[in-house]
Amino acid sequence: MYDIGIIGAGPAGATLARLVASKHRVLLLNKDRQKCCGGILAPESQKLLAQLDLALPLHTLANPQPFAVTVIDINSKLINHYPRQYINIKRNKFDQWLLSLLPESVDVRSNAVYKKAGVDSKTVEVNGDYLIIHFTENDEPKTEKVRWLVGADGGASLVRDQFFGTDPRLKKYIAFQDWFDNNEIETQTDSLSSEINFQNNYVGIFDNNLTDFYCWTIPKDDQLLIGSAIPLQTKDENPLLPDARNRFKQLKNYLSSIGLNFGQAQKQEIGLIVRPATTNAINLGRNNVLLVGEAAGFISPTSAEGISTALASATALANAINSNKNVLKEYKKNTKNIIWNIRLKYLKKPAMFNPRLRRIVMQSKLTALRK
Ligand SMILES: Cc1cc2nc3c(=O)[nH]c(=O)nc-3n(C[C@H](O)[C@H](O)[C@H](O)COP(=O)(O)OP(=O)(O)OC[C@H]3O[C@@H](n4cnc5c(N)ncnc54)[C@H](O)[C@@H]3O)c2cc1C
């Protein structure tokens, strides 16, 4: 029997496990995976790591460290640059490092997948004061008893969907990210791309014909990442992948058309981003089932940056659990500021994603397109 069963060992799950471990018996289940991520730590994430007294070890860092963002607006054909200090990381090394900080008392099960045991059977049975969770570990079916179940299982959270149903206010995006060898990257002289420092800057690309979110390029060691977040077109779970893939192809065609040559992709990744339509869609949980990180809907609606809100919400939940008071009530109190920060980003959203407003902002050279 465990006090807390955490599903998912991304930044949210690993941080929560670490912060509650001294007072509670913790089980941490994690499906092995390589997270599809840009690996950019925005100033908010840097501040949180400092507050958690964590210094990034060298092996988690990638080169270069971007000091500037370039914004390309394909609709208005405008380009802007503005300063912003990011930390460029190797995302999988970062996640492994967070896991390495866990005390031995945390029971970490890797290759463990919390899942439905069958089409009609329930994954969790409520049994008095505890829950019985069903999962597979190295493909073997297992069960454990936990007092609290925490879904830290990311945007495609099964815990959230299972207990709270699918919420239409959580808009789903499919992210494609291709990795290209820097040796093959060239910008044609006198082309538009020669004005953009793809090798050093983080580049955000906006085109409302492709997506109502955005696309990006990120330099990472000896590679360049090209990615896009494309809305899923249907209300149900059918992702209409061919359409989304086609749009990603259009993005790469556009980059070629402005003179960026990038050869063949060395690696192709795919991921899911869930972007709540409003902060009311953020779901902290109910009774003894709680949600944290992207599973709860904590993510920037403007940049899809979610590492900072994963760290912040995990800290908020850990403080609530450690307080010995009503956990959900404390968790709500502790997340007020995080939700306010996200709310402020919603205010900025039209200036970034409405093509007319974006054009005005970019022409005025305001730096409102910052994350
Ligand atoms: C393409 C892309 C680029 C991004 N770029 C950035 C960026 O540059 N900077 C930034 O800050 N954010 C970025 N994000 C967002 C960021 O990656 C997430 O918001 C962040 O990882 C959320 O952390 P989390 O711990 O809540 O969830 P996750 O990091 O998603 O971790 C969830 C964990 O749960 C595990 N899991 C899932 N289901 C189960 C199950 N059934 N059983 C067991 N384990 C399970 C997964 O394997 C995973 O380890 C990006 C996202 C995408 C898709």
The ligand as a MOL file (V3000), in Angstrom:
LIG
                    3D

  0  0  0     0  0            999 V3000
M  V30 BEGIN CTAB
M  V30 COUNTS 53 58 0 0 0
M  V30 BEGIN ATOM
M  V30 1 C 6.7660 19.1030 -29.9160 0
M  V30 2 C 6.7420 19.6960 -28.5460 0
M  V30 3 C 7.6710 20.6650 -28.2250 0
M  V30 4 C 7.6680 21.2230 -26.9290 0
M  V30 5 N 8.6430 22.1230 -26.6270 0
M  V30 6 C 8.7090 22.6240 -25.3740 0
M  V30 7 C 9.7930 23.4780 -25.0140 0
M  V30 8 O 10.6830 23.7760 -25.8170 0
M  V30 9 N 9.8050 23.9780 -23.7460 0
M  V30 10 C 8.8390 23.6660 -22.8350 0
M  V30 11 O 8.8800 24.1600 -21.7040 0
M  V30 12 N 7.8250 22.8350 -23.1420 0
M  V30 13 C 7.7480 22.2850 -24.3830 0
M  V30 14 N 6.7420 21.4150 -24.7080 0
M  V30 15 C 5.7390 21.0620 -23.6720 0
M  V30 16 C 6.3630 20.1540 -22.6160 0
M  V30 17 O 7.0670 19.1110 -23.2340 0
M  V30 18 C 5.2790 19.5610 -21.7140 0
M  V30 19 O 4.3270 20.5350 -21.3670 0
M  V30 20 C 5.9180 19.0070 -20.4390 0
M  V30 21 O 6.7520 17.9350 -20.7660 0
M  V30 22 C 4.8360 18.5570 -19.4790 0
M  V30 23 O 5.4240 17.8440 -18.4360 0
M  V30 24 P 4.5880 16.7180 -17.6830 0
M  V30 25 O 5.5030 16.1330 -16.6700 0
M  V30 26 O 3.2850 17.2820 -17.2680 0
M  V30 27 O 4.2600 15.6290 -18.8200 0
M  V30 28 P 5.2330 14.8000 -19.7690 0
M  V30 29 O 6.5670 15.4240 -19.8560 0
M  V30 30 O 4.4880 14.5860 -21.0300 0
M  V30 31 O 5.4140 13.4340 -19.0110 0
M  V30 32 C 4.3740 12.4980 -18.9120 0
M  V30 33 C 4.9870 11.1420 -18.5850 0
M  V30 34 O 3.9320 10.2220 -18.3650 0
M  V30 35 C 4.2510 9.0050 -18.9990 0
M  V30 36 N 2.9770 8.3120 -19.2560 0
M  V30 37 C 1.9770 8.6870 -20.0790 0
M  V30 38 N 0.9730 7.8060 -20.0370 0
M  V30 39 C 1.3520 6.8440 -19.1510 0
M  V30 40 C 0.7440 5.6460 -18.6750 0
M  V30 41 N -0.4660 5.2560 -19.0860 0
M  V30 42 N 1.4230 4.8750 -17.7890 0
M  V30 43 C 2.6610 5.2590 -17.3540 0
M  V30 44 N 3.2720 6.3790 -17.7550 0
M  V30 45 C 2.6250 7.1680 -18.6520 0
M  V30 46 C 4.9770 9.4260 -20.2620 0
M  V30 47 O 5.7830 8.3620 -20.7630 0
M  V30 48 C 5.8190 10.5710 -19.7210 0
M  V30 49 O 7.0460 10.1190 -19.2070 0
M  V30 50 C 6.7050 20.8310 -25.9680 0
M  V30 51 C 5.7670 19.8520 -26.2980 0
M  V30 52 C 5.7950 19.2630 -27.5640 0
M  V30 53 C 4.8140 18.1680 -27.8900 0
M  V30 END ATOM
M  V30 BEGIN BOND
M  V30 1 1 1 2
M  V30 2 1 2 3
M  V30 3 2 2 52
M  V30 4 2 3 4
M  V30 5 1 4 5
M  V30 6 1 4 50
M  V30 7 2 5 6
M  V30 8 1 6 7
M  V30 9 1 6 13
M  V30 10 2 7 8
M  V30 11 1 7 9
M  V30 12 1 9 10
M  V30 13 2 10 11
M  V30 14 1 10 12
M  V30 15 2 12 13
M  V30 16 1 13 14
M  V30 17 1 14 15
M  V30 18 1 14 50
M  V30 19 1 15 16
M  V30 20 1 16 17
M  V30 21 1 16 18
M  V30 22 1 18 19
M  V30 23 1 18 20
M  V30 24 1 20 21
M  V30 25 1 20 22
M  V30 26 1 22 23
M  V30 27 1 23 24
M  V30 28 2 24 25
M  V30 29 1 24 26
M  V30 30 1 24 27
M  V30 31 1 27 28
M  V30 32 2 28 29
M  V30 33 1 28 30
M  V30 34 1 28 31
M  V30 35 1 31 32
M  V30 36 1 32 33
M  V30 37 1 33 34
M  V30 38 1 33 48
M  V30 39 1 34 35
M  V30 40 1 35 36
M  V30 41 1 35 46
M  V30 42 1 36 37
M  V30 43 1 36 45
M  V30 44 2 37 38
M  V30 45 1 38 39
M  V30 46 1 39 40
M  V30 47 2 39 45
M  V30 48 1 40 41
M  V30 49 2 40 42
M  V30 50 1 42 43
M  V30 51 2 43 44
M  V30 52 1 44 45
M  V30 53 1 46 47
M  V30 54 1 46 48
M  V30 55 1 48 49
M  V30 56 2 50 51
M  V30 57 1 51 52
M  V30 58 1 52 53
M  V30 END BOND
M  V30 END CTAB
M  END
